[in-house]
Amino acid sequence: MNSELASDLAALRSAFAPTGALRAAINVGNPVLAALGAGGGPPSGVSVDLATELARRLGVPLQAVVVDKAAESVAAVAEGRADVGFFAIDPARAETVAFTPPYVLIEGCYAVRAGSPMRTQDEVDAPGVRVAVARGSAYDLHLSRALRHAEIHRAPTAPEGFALYLGQGLEVAAGVRQQLESDLCVHPGHRLLEGRFMVIRQAMGVARARGPQAARALAAFVEAAKADGRVAQALARHRIEGAAVAPPGELG
């Protein structure tokens, strides 16, 4: 390794791992990203695989900062309690977090009771319709801007969002398709509305305070992980269905 490359690596280690380890915020509340192991064991998933590879390239150990909702992941990175995170791109979050291009695209969907008269996405935004969401999630932020007539009810996490929908007899539950499909398997008598209300662009992020070099390096890492098949392989390895690798070069 020449002195220039060594200097660059040292600068990146300083930016990404000031404590000597890469602290990655791992959100186990989104099944596309990660989940806890059996009996509450260490998390695994696509985001863990990417964080492990980034730590390997930096030559530092990985330290998982496990959270159960996206808002906590964003806060951990923005406040310096984690060095990198995995979350959906949103303009409200971009004030403190520099996003990479997305690496995975997933769908935001609605669930309703089997007997609901609603059939289309457009029917949700109507007076008297109450929608359960996970507070601070990408779809909460999106729907808070998009819905003009429906009323949003917020729960702390995605699983609690579906419980809120059930417990309070709300008309609609919003969420990531995979999470809702899992909920519907446990609670028959409900269905997904056809289509989606948003495409959720999952990206990596680093605090803007870490500087532009760190942001560029992380973006390059994500682009390489898409190009070399690493993201696709991780999705297959963890049996994640219904999620697509984001196109190369797509900007956040």
C-alpha positions as CSV (number, residue, x, y, z in Angstrom):
1,M,0.0,0.0,0.0
2,N,1.5,3.3,-1.0
3,S,1.6,6.3,1.3
4,E,-1.3,8.1,-0.5
5,L,-3.6,5.1,-0.2
6,A,-2.6,4.6,3.5
7,S,-3.4,8.2,4.2
8,D,-6.8,7.9,2.5
9,L,-7.6,4.8,4.5
10,A,-6.5,6.5,7.8
11,A,-8.8,9.4,7.0
12,L,-11.7,7.2,6.3
13,R,-11.1,5.2,9.5
14,S,-11.1,8.4,11.4
15,A,-14.3,9.5,9.8
16,F,-16.2,6.2,10.0
17,A,-14.8,4.6,13.1
18,P,-13.5,7.3,15.6
19,T,-13.9,4.9,18.5
20,G,-11.9,2.2,16.8
21,A,-14.9,0.1,15.7
22,L,-17.5,0.7,13.0
23,R,-20.8,1.3,15.0
24,A,-23.6,0.4,12.6
25,A,-27.2,1.2,13.5
26,I,-29.2,-2.0,12.7
27,N,-32.9,-1.7,12.5
28,V,-34.5,-5.0,13.4
29,G,-38.0,-3.5,13.0
30,N,-37.8,-3.7,9.2
31,P,-37.6,-7.4,8.1
32,V,-36.1,-6.4,4.8
33,L,-33.1,-5.0,6.6
34,A,-32.4,-7.2,9.6
35,A,-33.9,-9.4,12.3
36,L,-32.8,-10.7,15.6
37,G,-31.5,-14.2,15.9
38,A,-33.4,-17.0,17.6
39,G,-34.0,-16.3,21.2
40,G,-32.9,-12.6,20.8
41,G,-29.5,-13.5,19.4
42,P,-27.3,-11.2,17.3
43,P,-29.0,-9.6,14.3
44,S,-28.6,-10.9,10.8
45,G,-29.8,-9.6,7.5
46,V,-28.8,-7.5,4.4
47,S,-27.8,-4.5,6.4
48,V,-25.6,-6.6,8.8
49,D,-23.9,-8.1,5.7
50,L,-23.2,-4.7,4.2
51,A,-22.0,-3.3,7.5
52,T,-19.7,-6.3,8.0
53,E,-18.1,-5.8,4.6
54,L,-17.6,-2.1,5.2
55,A,-15.9,-2.8,8.5
56,R,-13.7,-5.4,6.8
57,R,-12.6,-2.9,4.2
58,L,-11.8,-0.3,6.8
59,G,-9.9,-2.9,8.8
60,V,-11.9,-2.3,12.0
61,P,-14.3,-4.5,14.0
62,L,-18.1,-4.1,13.6
63,Q,-20.2,-3.1,16.6
64,A,-24.0,-3.4,16.0
65,V,-26.2,-0.7,17.5
66,V,-29.5,-2.6,17.5
67,V,-32.7,-0.5,17.3
68,D,-36.3,-1.5,16.5
69,K,-37.5,1.5,14.5
70,A,-36.2,3.7,11.7
71,A,-36.4,6.9,13.7
72,E,-34.0,5.5,16.4
73,S,-31.6,4.5,13.6
74,V,-31.6,8.1,12.2
75,A,-31.2,9.6,15.6
76,A,-28.3,7.3,16.5
77,V,-26.4,8.4,13.4
78,A,-27.3,12.1,13.6
79,E,-26.3,12.2,17.3
80,G,-23.0,10.3,16.9
81,R,-24.1,7.2,18.8
82,A,-23.6,5.2,15.5
83,D,-21.3,5.8,12.6
84,V,-23.4,4.5,9.8
85,G,-27.1,3.5,9.4
86,F,-29.6,1.9,7.1
87,F,-32.8,3.7,6.5
88,A,-35.1,5.1,3.8
89,I,-34.2,8.3,2.0
90,D,-36.4,11.2,3.0
91,P,-35.9,14.9,2.7
92,A,-36.7,15.5,6.4
93,R,-33.9,13.1,7.4
94,A,-31.4,14.6,4.9
95,E,-30.9,17.7,7.1
96,T,-28.6,15.8,9.3
97,V,-27.8,12.6,7.4
98,A,-25.9,12.3,4.0
99,F,-27.6,9.4,2.1
100,T,-26.0,7.1,-0.4
101,P,-27.9,6.2,-3.5
102,P,-30.4,3.5,-2.6
103,Y,-29.3,-0.1,-2.6
104,V,-32.8,-1.7,-2.3
105,L,-36.3,-0.7,-3.3
106,I,-39.3,-1.9,-1.3
107,E,-43.0,-1.1,-1.3
108,G,-45.2,0.8,1.1
109,C,-48.6,-0.8,1.1
110,Y,-52.0,-0.7,2.9
111,A,-53.8,-3.5,4.7
112,V,-57.5,-3.5,5.4
113,R,-60.1,-5.9,6.7
114,A,-61.3,-8.5,4.3
115,G,-64.8,-7.0,4.4
116,S,-63.6,-3.4,3.8
117,P,-65.3,-1.7,0.9
118,M,-61.9,-0.2,-0.1
119,R,-60.3,-1.6,-3.2
120,T,-57.9,1.1,-4.4
121,Q,-55.1,3.1,-3.0
122,D,-56.9,6.4,-3.6
123,E,-59.9,5.4,-1.4
124,V,-57.7,5.6,1.7
125,D,-57.4,9.4,1.7
126,A,-61.0,10.1,2.7
127,P,-62.7,11.7,5.7
128,G,-63.3,9.2,8.5
129,V,-60.5,6.8,7.4
130,R,-57.9,6.2,10.2
131,V,-54.5,4.9,9.2
132,A,-52.0,3.2,11.5
133,V,-48.3,3.8,11.0
134,A,-45.0,3.4,12.8
135,R,-43.9,6.8,14.1
136,G,-41.0,8.3,12.3
137,S,-40.9,5.6,9.6
138,A,-40.4,6.5,5.9
139,Y,-44.1,5.8,5.2
140,D,-45.2,8.0,8.2
141,L,-43.1,10.9,6.8
142,H,-44.5,10.3,3.3
143,L,-48.1,9.9,4.3
144,S,-47.9,12.9,6.6
145,R,-47.2,15.0,3.5
146,A,-49.4,13.0,1.1
147,L,-52.7,12.4,3.0
148,R,-55.1,15.3,3.1
149,H,-58.3,13.8,4.5
150,A,-57.4,10.5,6.3
151,E,-56.3,10.6,9.9
152,I,-52.9,9.2,10.9
153,H,-52.5,7.2,14.1
154,R,-48.9,6.5,15.2
155,A,-47.5,3.5,17.1
156,P,-43.9,3.2,18.4
157,T,-42.8,0.4,16.0
158,A,-44.1,-1.4,12.9
159,P,-45.4,-4.5,14.7
160,E,-47.1,-2.2,17.2
161,G,-48.6,-0.3,14.3
162,F,-50.5,-3.4,13.1
163,A,-51.5,-4.0,16.8
164,L,-52.8,-0.5,16.9
165,Y,-54.8,-1.0,13.8
166,L,-56.3,-4.2,15.3
167,G,-56.9,-3.0,18.8
168,Q,-58.5,0.3,18.0
169,G,-60.5,-0.9,15.0
170,L,-58.8,1.5,12.6
171,E,-59.7,1.3,8.9
172,V,-56.2,0.9,7.4
173,A,-52.7,-0.3,8.4
174,A,-49.8,1.1,6.5
175,G,-46.3,-0.5,6.3
176,V,-43.6,-2.2,4.4
177,R,-45.1,-5.0,2.2
178,Q,-43.1,-7.8,3.9
179,Q,-44.0,-6.8,7.4
180,L,-47.7,-6.5,6.5
181,E,-47.6,-9.9,4.7
182,S,-46.2,-11.4,7.9
183,D,-48.9,-9.7,10.0
184,L,-51.6,-11.0,7.7
185,C,-50.3,-14.6,8.1
186,V,-50.7,-14.3,11.9
187,H,-54.0,-12.5,11.6
188,P,-56.3,-13.9,8.9
189,G,-59.3,-11.9,7.8
190,H,-57.3,-9.0,6.4
191,R,-55.9,-8.2,2.9
192,L,-53.5,-5.9,1.2
193,L,-54.9,-3.3,-1.2
194,E,-53.6,-3.8,-4.7
195,G,-50.6,-1.8,-5.7
196,R,-48.5,0.5,-3.5
197,F,-48.6,4.0,-2.2
198,M,-44.8,4.6,-2.4
199,V,-41.5,3.0,-3.3
200,I,-39.3,3.1,-0.3
201,R,-35.6,3.7,-1.2
202,Q,-33.4,2.0,1.3
203,A,-30.0,3.6,1.6
204,M,-27.0,3.8,3.9
205,G,-26.2,7.1,5.6
206,V,-23.6,8.9,7.6
207,A,-23.9,12.1,9.6
208,R,-23.2,15.2,7.5
209,A,-20.9,16.3,10.3
210,R,-18.5,13.5,9.3
211,G,-17.6,15.4,6.1
212,P,-18.0,15.1,2.3
213,Q,-15.2,12.5,1.9
214,A,-17.0,10.1,4.2
215,A,-20.3,10.6,2.3
216,R,-18.6,10.1,-1.1
217,A,-16.8,7.0,0.1
218,L,-20.0,5.4,1.5
219,A,-21.9,6.2,-1.7
220,A,-19.1,4.5,-3.7
221,F,-19.3,1.5,-1.4
222,V,-23.0,1.1,-2.0
223,E,-22.6,1.5,-5.7
224,A,-19.9,-1.2,-5.7
225,A,-22.1,-3.5,-3.6
226,K,-24.9,-3.3,-6.2
227,A,-22.6,-3.7,-9.1
228,D,-20.7,-6.7,-7.9
229,G,-23.9,-8.6,-6.9
230,R,-23.3,-8.3,-3.1
231,V,-26.7,-6.8,-2.5
232,A,-28.6,-9.3,-4.6
233,Q,-26.7,-12.2,-3.0
234,A,-27.6,-10.9,0.5
235,L,-31.3,-10.6,-0.4
236,A,-31.2,-14.2,-1.7
237,R,-29.2,-15.5,1.3
238,H,-31.7,-14.1,3.8
239,R,-34.7,-15.1,1.6
240,I,-36.1,-11.6,1.2
241,E,-38.8,-11.6,-1.4
242,G,-40.5,-8.6,-2.9
243,A,-37.5,-6.3,-2.7
244,A,-35.5,-5.2,-5.7
245,V,-31.8,-4.1,-6.0
246,A,-31.9,-0.4,-6.9
247,P,-30.7,0.6,-10.3
248,P,-27.0,1.7,-10.6
249,G,-26.3,5.3,-10.2
250,E,-29.8,6.2,-8.9
251,L,-29.3,9.3,-6.7
252,G,-31.0,9.9,-3.4
